[in-house]
């Protein structure tokens, strides 16, 4: 069920099945008449998320863009399904991962050959499914206004080469993708394009944000008071990620 986090930000929880299904976030104030989706989800998980939008009174015609925090299969799997319903929407992806998708290289999507084999045994994924055009290639540090709410886009590589987060300073709200979660965990760093050293630096950057509202793409969210938990998570993982 879609849930309001603050005015103009909604959370549609993922529904895990064979694999984890990423949450989707929706950004935009009604008076601005446009909305942004952040992440999509696993294959076959688009329909219920689109239904939740409509139940909340958000017209699909008003969805202007889809921002991907990164392009692993549990985030991008149902992007083609959602784009079929909102073909007018732009897709925004960090330039380092857009380069993979635009040339039809799906190594980041699957992460490794074992995951690819398991996914293909469960789902029918035609070749070329994830050859996707990015309308805007993000670099990090962009200041964007999304339906009346300002965000700064942060490049936080480590879980994947093009992982990004979205930070709203007024509410100290951070959409963290899979880089850091609300349960003391962080994103894995053993998949294609991942890097433990980069992840450590990204986590340290997140700790400096003094996050109050933490919105990761899996598991629970934190609607207030997240900073001590975030700092503790970063401190605990710092030693494990090396110097």
DOLUMTI-837060 format. One record per residue (C-alpha): chain; z negated, y, x; residue in one letter. Coordinates in Angstrom, 3 decimals, decimal comma. Example, Ala and Ser with C-alpha at 12.3 -4.5 7.8 and 13.67 -1.06 7.14 Angstrom:
REC_chain_z_y_x_resn
REC_A_-7,800_-4,500_12,300_a
REC_A_-7,140_-1,060_13,670_s
//
This chain:
REC_chain_z_y_x_resn
REC_A_0,000_0,000_0,000_x
REC_A_0,929_3,449_1,305_x
REC_A_-2,129_5,482_2,300_x
REC_A_-2,548_9,191_2,965_x
REC_A_-4,057_10,044_6,370_x
REC_A_-3,920_13,846_6,271_x
REC_A_-1,780_16,188_4,206_x
REC_A_1,800_15,286_5,020_x
REC_A_1,111_12,078_6,959_x
REC_A_1,131_8,620_5,352_x
REC_A_0,555_5,124_6,666_x
REC_A_2,439_2,058_5,400_x
REC_A_0,680_-0,963_6,944_x
REC_A_2,775_-3,696_8,470_x
REC_A_2,721_-7,172_6,959_x
REC_A_2,535_-9,706_9,762_x
REC_A_4,460_-12,896_9,273_x
REC_A_5,866_-15,081_12,029_x
REC_A_5,392_-12,117_14,365_x
REC_A_3,420_-8,883_14,023_x
REC_A_5,162_-6,329_11,825_x
REC_A_4,716_-2,730_12,938_x
REC_A_3,245_-0,100_10,669_x
REC_A_5,487_2,690_9,457_x
REC_A_4,302_6,285_9,344_x
REC_A_5,799_8,989_7,150_x
REC_A_5,625_12,676_8,039_x
REC_A_6,418_15,691_5,867_x
REC_A_4,855_18,066_3,363_x
REC_A_6,297_17,952_-0,153_x
REC_A_7,127_21,664_-0,236_x
REC_A_9,424_21,285_2,770_x
REC_A_11,516_18,627_1,035_x
REC_A_12,206_16,495_4,100_x
REC_A_10,554_13,477_5,638_x
REC_A_10,486_11,618_8,936_x
REC_A_9,826_7,901_9,353_x
REC_A_8,137_6,698_12,524_x
REC_A_9,047_3,088_13,378_x
REC_A_10,438_0,501_10,985_x
REC_A_9,254_-3,062_11,453_x
REC_A_10,255_-6,664_11,745_x
REC_A_13,375_-8,182_10,192_x
REC_A_13,174_-8,542_6,393_x
REC_A_10,295_-6,052_6,202_x
REC_A_12,282_-3,000_5,197_x
REC_A_12,391_-3,508_1,429_x
REC_A_8,672_-3,223_0,742_x
REC_A_8,379_-0,154_2,963_x
REC_A_11,198_1,555_1,114_x
REC_A_9,506_0,648_-2,171_x
REC_A_6,251_2,196_-0,949_x
REC_A_8,081_5,431_-0,199_x
REC_A_9,459_5,576_-3,704_x
REC_A_6,073_4,679_-5,238_x
REC_A_4,653_7,693_-3,386_x
REC_A_7,348_9,923_-4,876_x
REC_A_9,253_10,302_-1,608_x
REC_A_12,974_10,333_-2,308_x
REC_A_15,053_8,313_0,109_x
REC_A_17,569_11,174_0,039_x
REC_A_14,910_13,377_1,627_x
REC_A_14,414_11,076_4,636_x
REC_A_16,084_13,039_7,418_x
REC_A_15,275_11,031_10,520_x
REC_A_13,733_7,869_11,940_x
REC_A_11,828_8,162_15,206_x
REC_A_11,272_4,987_17,193_x
REC_A_8,182_4,895_19,415_x
REC_A_10,019_2,118_21,261_x
REC_A_12,551_-0,581_20,477_x
REC_A_10,777_-3,944_20,542_x
REC_A_11,846_-6,345_17,803_x
REC_A_8,724_-5,844_15,675_x
REC_A_9,520_-2,130_15,455_x
REC_A_13,303_-2,047_15,301_x
REC_A_14,012_-5,367_13,554_x
REC_A_14,529_-3,876_10,092_x
REC_A_16,037_-0,583_11,247_x
REC_A_19,531_-1,747_10,165_x
REC_A_18,115_-2,600_6,716_x
REC_A_16,474_0,807_6,379_x
REC_A_19,564_2,628_7,642_x
REC_A_21,580_0,891_4,946_x
REC_A_19,318_2,618_2,402_x
REC_A_19,244_5,984_4,218_x
REC_A_22,603_6,128_6,031_x
REC_A_22,340_9,911_6,348_x
REC_A_19,169_9,700_8,484_x
REC_A_19,293_10,444_12,193_x
REC_A_17,807_7,992_14,682_x
REC_A_15,724_9,463_17,501_x
REC_A_14,924_7,257_20,518_x
REC_A_13,850_8,022_24,061_x
REC_A_16,929_8,280_26,252_x
REC_A_15,879_5,410_28,515_x
REC_A_15,916_2,916_25,636_x
REC_A_18,819_4,521_23,797_x
REC_A_20,931_3,694_26,846_x
REC_A_20,181_-0,015_26,373_x
REC_A_20,953_-0,008_22,645_x
REC_A_24,142_1,981_22,852_x
REC_A_25,649_-0,453_25,341_x
REC_A_24,542_-3,470_23,292_x
REC_A_21,917_-4,621_25,797_x
REC_A_19,061_-6,102_23,740_x
REC_A_16,764_-7,178_26,583_x
REC_A_14,116_-4,624_25,618_x
REC_A_14,422_-5,543_21,938_x
REC_A_13,465_-9,172_22,567_x
REC_A_11,227_-8,655_25,578_x
REC_A_12,031_-11,973_27,237_x
REC_A_14,107_-15,118_26,732_x
REC_A_11,211_-17,073_25,221_x
REC_A_10,696_-14,497_22,474_x
REC_A_14,417_-14,258_21,868_x
REC_A_14,667_-18,029_21,410_x
REC_A_11,690_-18,110_19,036_x
REC_A_12,993_-15,199_16,971_x
REC_A_16,477_-16,625_16,685_x
REC_A_14,991_-19,923_15,517_x
REC_A_13,225_-18,123_12,646_x
REC_A_15,722_-15,419_11,714_x
REC_A_19,453_-15,048_11,576_x
REC_A_20,181_-12,172_13,932_x
REC_A_23,928_-11,717_14,468_x
REC_A_25,103_-10,589_17,883_x
REC_A_25,465_-6,821_17,990_x
REC_A_22,713_-6,203_15,421_x
REC_A_20,912_-3,870_17,782_x
REC_A_23,894_-1,967_19,099_x
REC_A_22,621_1,279_17,639_x
REC_A_23,597_4,903_18,178_x
REC_A_20,838_7,404_18,891_x
REC_A_21,546_10,755_17,275_x
REC_A_18,928_12,421_19,449_x
REC_A_17,907_11,105_22,847_x
REC_A_14,363_12,175_23,559_x
REC_A_13,018_13,010_27,003_x
REC_A_9,394_13,890_26,260_x
REC_A_7,689_17,256_25,846_x
REC_A_9,868_18,217_22,874_x
REC_A_8,083_20,460_20,378_x
REC_A_9,331_19,490_16,930_x
REC_A_8,518_20,566_13,396_x
REC_A_8,647_17,573_11,074_x
REC_A_8,509_18,632_7,451_x
REC_A_6,109_21,469_8,154_x
REC_A_3,915_19,646_10,689_x
REC_A_4,273_20,399_14,410_x
REC_A_4,276_17,561_16,901_x
REC_A_4,731_17,268_20,637_x
REC_A_6,594_14,176_21,762_x
REC_A_5,071_12,527_24,810_x
REC_A_6,870_10,058_27,054_x
REC_A_4,274_7,356_27,745_x
REC_A_6,096_4,522_29,569_x
REC_A_4,478_1,284_30,618_x
REC_A_4,590_-0,937_27,546_x
REC_A_8,305_-0,244_27,672_x
REC_A_10,397_2,193_29,666_x
REC_A_11,024_4,538_26,751_x
REC_A_7,732_4,375_24,863_x
REC_A_6,775_7,659_23,241_x
REC_A_3,864_9,039_21,243_x
REC_A_3,636_11,918_18,770_x
REC_A_0,747_14,372_19,094_x
REC_A_-0,362_16,982_16,552_x
REC_A_-2,747_19,397_18,240_x
REC_A_-4,274_20,931_15,095_x
REC_A_-5,701_17,620_13,919_x
REC_A_-5,692_15,996_17,371_x
REC_A_-3,699_13,262_15,714_x
REC_A_-1,828_10,827_17,922_x
REC_A_0,747_8,226_16,918_x
REC_A_0,491_5,885_19,875_x
REC_A_3,078_3,194_19,188_x
REC_A_1,943_0,091_21,054_x
REC_A_0,536_1,876_24,089_x
REC_A_-3,074_1,894_22,874_x
REC_A_-4,732_0,388_19,823_x
REC_A_-7,918_1,064_17,884_x
REC_A_-9,664_-2,155_18,897_x
REC_A_-10,014_-1,793_22,661_x
REC_A_-6,597_-3,284_23,338_x
REC_A_-3,478_-1,853_24,942_x
REC_A_0,180_-2,798_24,841_x
REC_A_1,241_-5,758_26,930_x
REC_A_2,995_-5,000_30,190_x
REC_A_4,803_-8,231_30,994_x
REC_A_7,977_-7,669_28,944_x
REC_A_11,382_-6,319_29,928_x
REC_A_11,118_-2,757_31,309_x
REC_A_7,294_-2,774_31,205_x
REC_A_5,292_-1,514_34,177_x
REC_A_1,527_-1,732_34,687_x
REC_A_1,355_1,300_36,975_x
REC_A_3,206_3,486_34,506_x
REC_A_1,036_2,199_31,688_x
REC_A_-2,114_3,182_33,545_x
REC_A_-0,829_6,735_34,020_x
REC_A_0,193_6,913_30,356_x
REC_A_-3,247_5,766_29,216_x
REC_A_-4,912_8,373_31,411_x
REC_A_-2,710_11,001_29,830_x
REC_A_-3,718_9,843_26,359_x
REC_A_-7,396_10,005_27,309_x
REC_A_-6,923_13,678_28,191_x
REC_A_-5,667_14,502_24,680_x
REC_A_-9,145_14,214_23,123_x
REC_A_-7,665_12,256_20,228_x
REC_A_-9,550_12,449_16,948_x
REC_A_-7,147_10,557_14,656_x
REC_A_-5,509_7,525_16,257_x
REC_A_-2,510_5,956_14,527_x
REC_A_-1,257_2,914_16,446_x
REC_A_1,520_0,684_15,159_x
REC_A_-0,566_-2,459_14,683_x
REC_A_-4,019_-3,343_13,391_x
REC_A_-6,411_-0,711_12,078_x
REC_A_-6,164_3,056_12,311_x
REC_A_-8,942_5,564_13,085_x
REC_A_-9,142_8,599_10,805_x
REC_A_-11,718_10,479_12,852_x
REC_A_-13,855_10,352_15,981_x
REC_A_-11,411_8,294_18,057_x
REC_A_-11,942_10,070_21,382_x
REC_A_-14,919_8,050_22,745_x
REC_A_-13,215_4,779_21,840_x
REC_A_-9,935_5,869_23,441_x
REC_A_-11,683_6,957_26,650_x
REC_A_-13,660_3,718_26,816_x
REC_A_-10,512_1,627_26,353_x
REC_A_-8,704_3,539_29,090_x
REC_A_-11,674_3,202_31,445_x
REC_A_-12,004_-0,551_30,887_x
REC_A_-8,323_-1,249_31,405_x
REC_A_-7,905_1,103_34,356_x
REC_A_-9,295_-1,331_36,904_x
REC_A_-7,133_-4,166_35,599_x
REC_A_-3,931_-2,156_35,831_x
REC_A_-4,346_-1,436_39,549_x
REC_A_-4,338_1,755_41,552_x
//
